[in-house]
């Protein structure tokens, strides 16, 4: 185990831990004392029919969802709904390589799939709160992958679904991109096969990791229009160092690799022997597929092709020069669009 203060509640805010006990993963391993970190907002009503699940993305925790997406007067309104934000396995708060002891510590951490996250989340909601059906499942990027998995695996439990900036089946291009992210870490001599003594020795690797995010995470228009200026940065390099590099610098490399592996292999069609149309045809939830127009990871055309296979669905494109990382909500126009679409979905 590695002590990393970045993953403490002092940074991410309060959260609780739910123990799944010994949790059998899809890849055939048993994750001992598997724990999910979660935070709740609002009150569960007596009928238990006002619950919303918010899932997390690569490198993110419930903190970004709480600070940017949830609040009074918002579509995700804790005064009306009981909102549960559950951190995915491997994100540093839930069971992850850096905080696991014994044979599964660090590089010994087993492979986890999106389906494992969703099965674990379903157990938490059912066993801890008695929730059998969700008014909405919503998440961005890897959170969108989990949203699709929920809607396909548990169609009777999901009333509405809103995958934002993500796909139901990862594309070959996105797989290659993610592999480049992985190799910025694993190729560094300080990585030592995943058995490093601390992440501080991998600062250079994490900085290279961040620079690739600078290239693909933001759109070409973001850089041409110098959209970093309204964020308080003096130059493009100032923004890369002060925002992108600084964001990844304190994170644990093995945790990032755990999430990257399942991101690459996100695919609901494994439930239907590779038939994506059959898998998405299982969805009974009212679904708004919400790509970002300048996203170079999950471009609208890829999301639109999947949306056409989902019954009772609509394509709602979000405009953002931020590209994929517009998900951070730093543009004034971004969150109002999210709230408008989610509000319409929740009122449908």
C-alpha positions as CSV (number, residue, x, y, z in Angstrom):
1,X,0.0,0.0,0.0
2,X,1.1,3.6,-0.7
3,X,0.0,6.5,1.5
4,X,-1.2,9.2,-0.9
5,X,-2.7,12.3,0.8
6,X,-4.3,13.3,-2.5
7,X,-7.1,10.7,-2.0
8,X,-8.0,11.9,1.5
9,X,-11.5,13.4,2.3
10,X,-9.7,16.7,2.9
11,X,-9.3,17.1,-0.9
12,X,-12.4,15.3,-2.3
13,X,-14.8,16.0,0.4
14,X,-16.7,13.7,2.7
15,X,-17.6,10.2,1.6
16,X,-18.6,6.8,3.0
17,X,-17.3,3.3,2.3
18,X,-19.5,0.3,1.5
19,X,-17.9,-3.1,1.8
20,X,-18.8,-5.7,-0.8
21,X,-16.7,-8.3,1.0
22,X,-14.9,-10.7,-1.3
23,X,-16.1,-9.6,-4.8
24,X,-15.6,-11.9,-7.8
25,X,-14.6,-10.0,-10.9
26,X,-15.5,-10.8,-14.5
27,X,-11.9,-11.6,-15.3
28,X,-12.0,-14.5,-12.8
29,X,-10.2,-13.0,-9.8
30,X,-11.6,-12.3,-6.3
31,X,-11.0,-8.8,-5.0
32,X,-10.8,-9.2,-1.2
33,X,-12.8,-6.7,0.9
34,X,-13.8,-4.7,-2.1
35,X,-15.0,-1.2,-1.0
36,X,-16.9,1.5,-2.9
37,X,-16.6,5.1,-1.9
38,X,-19.8,7.0,-2.3
39,X,-21.5,10.3,-1.3
40,X,-25.1,11.2,-1.1
41,X,-27.1,14.4,-1.6
42,X,-30.7,14.9,-0.7
43,X,-33.1,12.5,1.0
44,X,-34.5,9.2,-0.1
45,X,-38.3,9.4,0.0
46,X,-40.5,6.7,1.6
47,X,-41.4,5.1,-1.7
48,X,-37.7,5.1,-2.7
49,X,-38.5,6.3,-6.2
50,X,-36.6,9.5,-6.3
51,X,-33.1,8.1,-6.6
52,X,-30.5,9.2,-9.2
53,X,-27.1,7.5,-9.7
54,X,-24.2,9.6,-10.8
55,X,-21.1,7.7,-12.0
56,X,-17.5,8.9,-12.3
57,X,-15.0,9.3,-15.1
58,X,-11.4,8.5,-15.7
59,X,-9.3,10.1,-12.9
60,X,-12.4,11.8,-11.5
61,X,-14.2,11.3,-8.2
62,X,-17.5,12.4,-6.7
63,X,-15.9,15.7,-6.0
64,X,-16.2,17.1,-9.5
65,X,-19.8,15.8,-9.8
66,X,-20.7,17.5,-6.5
67,X,-19.0,20.8,-7.4
68,X,-20.1,21.2,-11.0
69,X,-23.2,19.1,-11.7
70,X,-25.3,18.8,-8.5
71,X,-27.0,21.5,-6.6
72,X,-30.3,23.3,-5.7
73,X,-32.0,24.8,-8.8
74,X,-30.1,22.4,-11.0
75,X,-31.5,19.4,-12.9
76,X,-29.6,17.2,-10.4
77,X,-31.4,18.9,-7.5
78,X,-30.8,17.4,-4.0
79,X,-34.0,19.2,-2.8
80,X,-36.0,16.9,-5.1
81,X,-33.9,13.8,-5.7
82,X,-31.8,11.4,-3.6
83,X,-28.5,11.6,-5.6
84,X,-25.9,8.9,-5.0
85,X,-22.4,9.5,-6.6
86,X,-20.4,6.3,-6.6
87,X,-16.7,6.2,-7.3
88,X,-15.6,3.6,-9.7
89,X,-13.2,0.8,-8.6
90,X,-9.6,1.9,-9.2
91,X,-10.2,5.7,-8.9
92,X,-8.3,6.0,-5.7
93,X,-11.2,6.4,-3.3
94,X,-12.9,3.0,-3.9
95,X,-10.7,-0.1,-3.8
96,X,-7.7,0.7,-6.0
97,X,-4.1,-0.5,-6.5
98,X,-2.5,2.0,-4.2
99,X,-4.9,1.5,-1.2
100,X,-5.2,-2.3,-1.4
101,X,-3.0,-4.5,0.8
102,X,-1.8,-8.1,0.3
103,X,-1.4,-9.9,-3.0
104,X,-3.6,-7.4,-4.9
105,X,-1.6,-4.4,-4.0
106,X,-0.2,-2.1,-6.7
107,X,0.8,-4.1,-9.8
108,X,-0.9,-7.1,-8.4
109,X,-4.3,-5.5,-8.6
110,X,-6.6,-7.6,-10.7
111,X,-8.2,-6.5,-14.0
112,X,-11.6,-4.7,-13.5
113,X,-14.3,-4.2,-16.1
114,X,-17.1,-1.7,-16.4
115,X,-19.5,-4.5,-15.7
116,X,-17.8,-5.1,-12.3
117,X,-18.4,-1.4,-11.4
118,X,-22.1,-1.7,-12.3
119,X,-22.7,-4.9,-10.5
120,X,-21.0,-3.5,-7.4
121,X,-23.0,-0.2,-7.6
122,X,-26.3,-2.2,-8.0
123,X,-25.5,-4.1,-4.8
124,X,-24.7,-0.9,-2.9
125,X,-27.9,0.7,-3.9
126,X,-30.0,-2.3,-3.2
127,X,-28.4,-3.6,0.0
128,X,-27.7,-0.2,1.7
129,X,-30.7,1.8,0.6
130,X,-33.2,-0.7,-0.7
131,X,-33.3,1.1,-4.1
132,X,-34.6,-1.2,-6.8
133,X,-35.2,1.3,-9.5
134,X,-33.5,4.5,-10.5
135,X,-35.1,7.6,-11.9
136,X,-31.9,8.4,-13.8
137,X,-28.4,7.1,-14.4
138,X,-26.0,9.7,-15.6
139,X,-22.3,10.1,-16.1
140,X,-19.7,11.5,-18.5
141,X,-16.9,9.7,-20.4
142,X,-16.2,6.5,-18.4
143,X,-19.3,7.4,-16.5
144,X,-21.2,7.2,-19.8
145,X,-19.8,3.7,-20.3
146,X,-21.2,2.8,-16.9
147,X,-24.5,4.4,-17.8
148,X,-24.8,2.2,-20.9
149,X,-23.8,-0.9,-18.9
150,X,-26.5,-0.1,-16.4
151,X,-29.2,0.4,-19.1
152,X,-28.2,-2.9,-20.9
153,X,-27.5,-5.1,-17.9
154,X,-30.4,-3.9,-15.6
155,X,-33.0,-2.5,-18.0
156,X,-35.8,-3.0,-15.5
157,X,-33.9,-0.9,-12.9
158,X,-33.2,2.2,-15.1
159,X,-36.1,4.6,-15.9
160,X,-34.0,7.2,-17.7
161,X,-30.4,7.2,-18.9
162,X,-28.0,10.1,-19.9
163,X,-24.6,9.0,-21.2
164,X,-22.6,12.2,-21.7
165,X,-19.5,12.2,-24.0
166,X,-19.0,8.5,-24.1
167,X,-19.9,5.4,-26.1
168,X,-21.5,2.0,-25.4
169,X,-18.7,0.2,-27.2
170,X,-15.2,1.8,-27.3
171,X,-13.8,2.5,-30.8
172,X,-10.5,1.3,-32.2
173,X,-9.2,4.9,-32.4
174,X,-10.0,5.5,-28.7
175,X,-8.4,2.2,-27.7
176,X,-5.1,3.3,-29.4
177,X,-5.3,6.7,-27.8
178,X,-5.7,5.2,-24.4
179,X,-2.8,2.9,-25.0
180,X,-0.6,5.9,-25.7
181,X,-1.7,7.3,-22.3
182,X,-0.8,3.9,-20.7
183,X,2.6,3.8,-22.3
184,X,3.6,7.3,-21.0
185,X,3.6,5.7,-17.6
186,X,4.7,2.1,-18.1
187,X,7.7,3.1,-20.3
188,X,9.2,5.2,-17.6
189,X,12.1,3.4,-15.8
190,X,10.8,4.7,-12.5
191,X,7.6,2.7,-13.0
192,X,9.5,-0.5,-12.1
193,X,6.8,-2.8,-13.4
194,X,4.2,-1.1,-11.1
195,X,6.2,-1.8,-7.9
196,X,7.4,1.8,-7.4
197,X,7.8,3.1,-3.8
198,X,5.9,6.3,-4.4
199,X,4.3,8.2,-7.2
200,X,6.5,11.2,-6.7
201,X,9.3,9.4,-8.7
202,X,6.9,9.3,-11.7
203,X,6.3,13.0,-12.0
204,X,7.8,13.1,-15.5
205,X,5.7,10.2,-16.6
206,X,2.5,11.8,-15.3
207,X,3.5,15.1,-17.0
208,X,3.9,13.3,-20.3
209,X,0.5,11.7,-19.6
210,X,-1.0,15.1,-19.1
211,X,0.5,16.6,-22.3
212,X,-1.2,13.9,-24.4
213,X,-4.5,15.0,-22.7
214,X,-3.7,18.6,-23.7
215,X,-3.5,17.4,-27.3
216,X,-6.6,15.3,-27.5
217,X,-8.7,16.3,-24.4
218,X,-9.2,19.9,-25.7
219,X,-10.4,20.8,-29.1
220,X,-8.3,22.5,-31.8
221,X,-10.6,25.5,-31.4
222,X,-9.9,25.7,-27.7
223,X,-6.2,26.4,-28.4
224,X,-6.8,28.6,-31.4
225,X,-9.2,30.8,-29.6
226,X,-7.0,30.9,-26.5
227,X,-9.8,29.8,-24.3
228,X,-7.4,29.4,-21.4
229,X,-7.3,33.1,-21.0
230,X,-10.6,33.5,-19.3
231,X,-9.5,30.8,-16.9
232,X,-6.7,33.1,-15.6
233,X,-3.6,31.8,-17.4
234,X,-1.0,33.9,-19.2
235,X,-0.1,31.5,-22.0
236,X,-0.8,28.1,-23.4
237,X,2.1,26.6,-21.6
238,X,1.1,28.3,-18.3
239,X,-2.3,26.6,-18.7
240,X,-0.7,23.2,-19.4
241,X,1.6,23.4,-16.4
242,X,-0.9,25.1,-14.0
243,X,-4.0,23.1,-15.0
244,X,-3.4,19.9,-16.9
245,X,0.0,18.9,-15.4
246,X,-1.1,20.0,-12.0
247,X,-4.3,17.9,-12.2
248,X,-2.5,14.6,-12.9
249,X,0.6,15.2,-10.8
250,X,-0.6,13.9,-7.4
251,X,-2.4,10.8,-8.8
252,X,-1.3,7.3,-8.4
253,X,-0.1,5.8,-11.7
254,X,-1.4,2.2,-11.0
255,X,-4.8,3.7,-10.3
256,X,-4.8,5.4,-13.6
257,X,-3.7,2.2,-15.4
258,X,-6.5,0.3,-13.7
259,X,-9.1,2.7,-15.1
260,X,-7.5,2.9,-18.5
261,X,-7.6,-0.9,-19.0
262,X,-11.4,-1.0,-18.4
263,X,-12.0,2.2,-20.4
264,X,-10.3,0.5,-23.4
265,X,-12.6,-2.5,-23.1
266,X,-15.9,-0.9,-22.4
267,X,-18.4,-2.8,-24.6
268,X,-22.0,-3.6,-23.8
269,X,-22.1,-6.0,-26.8
270,X,-20.3,-8.6,-24.9
271,X,-23.7,-9.4,-23.4
272,X,-25.0,-10.3,-26.9
273,X,-22.0,-12.1,-28.4
274,X,-20.7,-8.9,-30.1
275,X,-24.1,-7.8,-31.5
276,X,-24.2,-4.1,-30.5
277,X,-27.7,-3.6,-32.0
278,X,-29.0,-6.5,-29.9
279,X,-27.4,-5.1,-26.8
280,X,-28.7,-1.6,-27.2
281,X,-32.1,-2.9,-28.2
282,X,-32.4,-4.2,-24.6
283,X,-32.6,-0.7,-23.3
284,X,-36.0,0.3,-22.0
285,X,-35.0,3.6,-20.4
286,X,-35.8,6.9,-21.9
287,X,-32.4,7.8,-23.1
288,X,-30.7,11.1,-24.1
289,X,-27.4,10.4,-25.8
290,X,-25.3,13.6,-25.2
291,X,-22.0,13.9,-27.1
292,X,-19.9,17.0,-27.1
293,X,-19.6,18.6,-30.6
294,X,-15.8,19.2,-30.4
295,X,-15.0,15.9,-28.6
296,X,-12.1,14.1,-30.3
297,X,-12.4,11.0,-28.1
298,X,-16.1,10.3,-28.6
299,X,-17.2,12.4,-31.6
300,X,-20.9,13.0,-32.2
301,X,-21.0,10.7,-35.3
302,X,-19.9,7.7,-33.1
303,X,-22.5,8.5,-30.5
304,X,-25.2,9.1,-33.1
305,X,-24.6,5.8,-34.7
306,X,-25.3,4.1,-31.3
307,X,-28.2,6.3,-30.5
308,X,-30.1,5.1,-33.6
309,X,-30.0,1.6,-32.1
310,X,-31.6,2.6,-28.8
311,X,-35.4,2.5,-28.6
312,X,-37.0,5.6,-27.2
313,X,-33.9,7.7,-27.4
314,X,-32.8,11.1,-28.6
315,X,-29.5,12.7,-29.6
316,X,-28.7,15.9,-27.7
317,X,-25.4,17.4,-28.8
318,X,-23.6,19.7,-26.3
319,X,-21.7,22.6,-27.8
320,X,-18.3,23.2,-26.2
321,X,-15.0,24.4,-27.6
322,X,-13.4,22.7,-24.6
323,X,-13.8,19.3,-26.4
324,X,-13.9,16.3,-24.2
325,X,-12.6,18.1,-21.2
326,X,-15.5,20.6,-21.5
327,X,-16.9,18.1,-19.0
328,X,-15.1,20.1,-16.3
329,X,-17.7,22.8,-16.8
330,X,-15.3,25.7,-17.1
331,X,-17.3,27.3,-20.0
332,X,-20.3,29.3,-18.8
333,X,-22.5,27.9,-21.6
334,X,-21.8,24.2,-20.8
335,X,-23.7,23.5,-17.6
336,X,-26.9,25.3,-18.6
337,X,-27.0,23.0,-21.6
338,X,-26.6,20.0,-19.4
339,X,-29.2,21.2,-17.0
340,X,-31.7,21.9,-19.8
341,X,-31.3,18.4,-21.4
342,X,-31.3,16.6,-18.1
343,X,-34.3,18.7,-16.9
344,X,-36.3,17.7,-20.0
345,X,-35.3,14.1,-19.6
346,X,-36.4,14.0,-15.9
347,X,-39.7,15.7,-16.7
348,X,-40.5,13.3,-19.5
